Amino acid sequence: MVRPGLMRGGGRGGMGMGMRGRGAPYMNKKTFLPRHPFDLTLAEMAFPRVHPAPDDSALTNALLKRSQDLTPTASEQTAISNLVAKVQGVLDNIVIAPGDFTKCQLEEVRQVGSYKKGTMMAGNNVADIVIILKSLPTKDCAEALGKKVEEDLQKSMKTEVVPKAEALSLAYSEKGFEISNSLAKVRCLIATLPQNMRKLETEKHLDFKIIQSHLAAIRHTRWFEENAHHSTIKVLIRILKDLARRFDGFKPLNPWICDLLAHSVIMNNPSRQALPVNVAFRRVFQLLASGLFVPGSAGITDPCEVGHFRVHTSMTLVQQDECCMTAQTLVRVLAHGGYKHILGFVENTTVAKEMSVWDGVVVSPLEPAYEKPSEKKDGEEDDMECVEGETINE
């Protein structure tokens, strides 16, 4: 439930109240009508500037500096690229000429995730490769494939002088297997052909949801390469990932949500041209603060899923409220010049939770607007956001 007067992203405004009485019984059924929060960028024609835009070069330079700090170093990039090339080469050979390896059949191998997208973070030298099997993905075949890849890698490196730091190791996980050295790691994620999904059995095969997520990663990477390759988007994605890592209220913003949010704030504007990174950065906080990711908002539709799946519905109602509440505090901090605290140049994440003063202006964090409801009484109706067909994972 939402406390009276504390609903985020605007008031109720009487929307959704049907006719009473016997006149129109069909009107009693609630209809879910998602609304987009107010966005000054989309409404700029209705709100023309009366003063020229202020000089924002300090924020722009700070954003570019922070992005550079978050980008892997040249040595990190070399280490991960070398390991990916070796693993990819071995897997491609198994696809083309499996030889006496009969434990499973490989259909194709695809690089996915932040390595492929060019949005890796410094200090997290991990790349992902999805291996699509023609056969069903049993746990035994995943282990056998991992051993085969390790053996072929060791054979290919026999003629090389391998430093101790680049000595390979093999590890298994519920998602597949990992090939790593002390400098980098490649996660090999097992999937299967879509038509095999209905044949999966819990006892014998890898988890259905995990395989689904691996296939989704391929769709995400393909979409990103086609739509979000602009360098400004990649700069903002790294900054959003860093915010999600440092501020508790933004932790539910997973990498895919960060990708879509960065693409939306930069490209979704009347000119359809990429906005400058400083404008896009401010727009992130403005949209989140106005309720982009709260119940009732149109949010951002996942372009890789069937139907109109809004990505923020993967967050719980408490997480949605905390995300909005954090943004509402930080947008005020940003408006009064506190960008260094937000970006992490001054390591102080308490600005989102504690009162702070900026040039005489007091910024106080807000209280939660959402409270978990008590048990529903007989005859009590659901809230507008809990209508049938709108799923929110708790």
N, C-alpha and C positions, 0 to 999 in steps of 0.2 A: 504494500500500500504506500501511498505518497502522502506525506504530511500536508495538511491544508496550507496553501500559500507558498509551498516549497517545491513545487513541481519544476524540474529543470527543463530548459529549452522552451519556455513560454507557458502561459496559463492554459487552462482547459478550454476556455472560451465558449462553453456550452456545446461543443461539437459532439455529435454522436447521440444526442438526446432525441429519441423518437417520439412520435405522437402517443398520447396516453388514451386509455379507454378502449371501447370496442370499435371505434371508427375504422382503425387500420391496424389489425393485429399483426400483419406482416412487417410493420415498422418496428416491432419489438426486437427483431433480430438485429444485432449490432453488425455493422460493416466496418472492416478495418481499412482506414484510409491513411496510409503513411504520408507524412508531410516533410518537406525539406525545410530545415531551419533557415532563418534569415542569413543571407550571404551577401555582404556588401559588394563583392566582386561581380556577382551576377546581376546585382541591382544598381550598378554604377550609373546607368543612364537616368535613373530616377533620383539619384543623389549626387549631382555634380559637385565637384570640389569648389569651395569658395576661396581657398588658399592653395598655392602650389605645394606639391608633396615635399615634406622636409627631407633634408639630406640624411640618407640612411646608410652611407658608405661604411660607417663604423660597424654596424651590424653585418653588412655584407662581408666585410673583411674577416670578421670574427667567425661567421659561418664557414667560409672557405678555409680558414685556419683550422677550425675544429674538424672539418671533413678530412683535411690532410692528416691530422693527428690520428683519426680513426681508420685511415686507409693502411692496409698492410705495407710493411717496408719492402724494398726491392728484394732483400734476401728472403723474406717470407714468401713473396710471390714466386720467386725462382724455385724455392723448395717445394711448394705445393704444385706448381706447374710441372716440374720434373716427375713427381710421384704420380700425378694424374695421367701424364702421358704414358708412363710405364704400365700402369694398371689398365688404362684404356686399350693400349696395344695388345696386351695379353688377352683381354676379354674379346676384342675384335677377332683375334686369331681363333679363339674357341668358337665364336659364332660361325666363322667361315670354314674352319677345318677342325672340328672337335676331336678327330682321331679316335683314340680308344676311350675317350671320356664319354660314358653313356649314362651317368647318374641323372642327368637332366639335359634338356635341349634349350638352347638360347635363341630367342627370336631377335632381339636387338638390345643395344646398350646406349643409354642416353645420360648425358651430364645434366644435372639439375641444380637448383638451389643458388645460393649467393655467389658461389664460385663461377658458375656459368653466367649469371646475370651481371657479374662485375660489381657486386655490392658487399664483398667480404669485409669483415671487421678486423682490425689489427689485434693480434693476440689470440685469434680464433682461426688457426690455419687448418681448416677442415673443408674438404670438398665432398660432394655427394654424387654418386653415379647410380642410376636405376637400371637394374638388369631385368628385362622382361623375358620370362620363360615361356616356351611353348607348352611345356609340361606343367603339371600341378606343383606348387611350391611347398614341398615337404621340408621338414627341418633337417632330415638327413641329406637331401640334395643340396641344401644351402651350405652345410658343413663340408660336403664333398667338393663343391665348387670353390669354396674358400681355400681348401687345401690345394686344389689344382692351380688356382691363381698364384698362390704363394710359391709352389714348386716351379711354375713357369717363370715367375719373376726371378727366383734364385738362379735358374739356368741362364736366363738372359743377362744376368749381372756377373756371371762367372769370370768373364774376361775383364771386368772393370775393377779398379782399385776403389773399394767402397769404404769411405770413412766410417768410424764407429757411430757417428751421429746419424748416418743414413742406413744403418742395419735395419732390416725389415722385421716386423712382427705381425702375427695374425691373431685376431680376437673375434669372438662371435657375439652377436646380440640378437634380440628378438626380431630385429629388422633385417638381419642378414649377417654380414661380416665386415671387418675393418682391417685394412692394411695400413700400417703406420710406421714411422720412424720417429726420432726425437724432434724432428723439425716440422712434420706435417702428418696429416691423416686423411685417408680416403675411405669414406663409408660406402660400401656396396649394398644397396637396398634392393631386396628381392621383390619382384612383382610377377604377374602373369597376364596372359591375354584376357581382355575383358569378358570374352565368352566363357572363360573358365571360372569366373568368380562364383557363379551359382553352384559349382561343384565342390567348393571348399568345405572341408569338415574340420571342426574345431580341434579334435584329438590328433589328426594326422598332419594338418597343414599350418602354415604361418597364419597369424591372426588376420581375419577379414578386414578389419578397420585399418590395420597397418598397411596392408597391400593397397587398399583404397587410397590411403594418403600418399603412397608412392606414385600411383597413377595420376593423382591430382597434382603432384609436384611436376610431372612432365607437362601437364596442361598449363600450369602456372608459368613455367619457364618459357614455353612456346608463346604464350600471350605476352609475357614481358618483352621478349625479343622483338615482337611485332609492334608493340604499342608504347613501351616505356624505356626505350634505349637512350633517351635524351640525357646528357651528362648532368643537367641540373636535378633531374629526378633521382639519379644515383647519389648525388651529394646529399639531398634531403633524406633519402632512405637511411643512409648511415647515421645521420643526426637523429632521426626518429627512433632507430634501434637503440641508440645510446640513451635517449630519453626514457625509453621503455625499460632499460636496464637500471637506470638510476632513480627513477621516481616510481614509488609503489603504485600510484594510481594509474600509471601507464603500462604496468607489467602485462596486463592481458592483451596488449597490442602485439600480436605475434608477427613474424616477418612478412607473411602474406598480407595482413591488414596494413602494415607499414608500407608495403609496395603500392597497394591500391590507394591508400590515403595520399601518399606523395604524388602519385600520378594524377589523382583527382584535383588536388589543390593547385598543381602546376598547369595542367592542360584543360581543366573544365572551367573555361571562361569565355566570354562573348567573342573574343578574337580568335580562339582556338590556337593561339600561339603560346609558347612556354613563358610563364611569368618569371620574373627575376627571383632568385632564391630568397632574398630578404622579404619580399612580398608574400611568397608562398609560405615561408616560415611563420609569419604573423597570421596568415590565413588558417594555418593548422590549428592554432590555439583559439582563434575566433570561432571556427566551426565546431570544434569539440566543446567549447564553452557554451555555444548556443544550442547544443543538444543534438549534434550529428549522430552520436552513438548512444542514444537513449530510446526507450520504448516509445513508439509512435512516430519516430523519425524514419524518413525514407533511407537514410544512411547511405551506404555504398553497396550496390548490388554486385555479387560475385560474378564476373564475366565468364568464369570457367565452369559454372554449375547450371544445371537445367532449372528453369523456373526463375523466380525472383527471390533468390536467397540473399538476405542482407547480412554482410559479414559480421556485424556487431552482435547478431543474435547468438553467436558462439560464446559470448560473454554472459555471465550471470547478471541478474538485475543489480546486485550489489556492486559488481565490477563496473557496470555501465554508469552507475551513479558516481562511483569514485573517480572514474575517468573524467566525467564531466566536471565534477567538483574540483579536481586537480587543475584542469584547464582553466576554469573560471578564476582560480587564484593566480595561476601563472600568467594569464593574459593581462592581468592588472600589473603584475610585476614587470612584464615585458613593456607595457605602455609607459612605465616610469623609468625605463633605462636599465632594468635588471637582467639584461640578456646574458651577462657573464656568469651569473649564478645559474641560470637555466641551462646554458651550454656546458657548464662544468669547468670553466676557467677558474672560478671560485667554487671549490667543492663544498656546496651547502645545499643539500636537498631538503633541508627543513623549511625553506621558504614556502613550500607547498603545504606545510602543516602547521607552521607557527606564524605569529604576527611579525611583520617586518615593516620598516619605515624607509621610504624612498623620497628624498628631498622634501621631507615634511609630510608626505602622504602615507597614511597608515593602511597597509594591506593585511586584512585578517582573513584566514581561511574560513570557508563556509562549513556549515553542519550538513550531515547527510540528509538527503531529501527522501530516501527510500528506507522503509522499515519492513522487515519480513512480516507478512500478515499473520494474525492468529488464525486458528481454525475457522473455516467459513461456517457461518450459521445457516440454518435451514432457510431457504428462500432468498438467500443473499446472492446477488449476481456477481459474475467475474468482472474484473476491471477491463476497460476498453482494450488494453494491450494484451490481454490473455485470451483473445478470441480464438476460435477454432481455426487451425491451420497455420497459426503463427507459433513456431517452436522456439523456445528459449532454453538452452541447456543449462541446468543448474549444477 
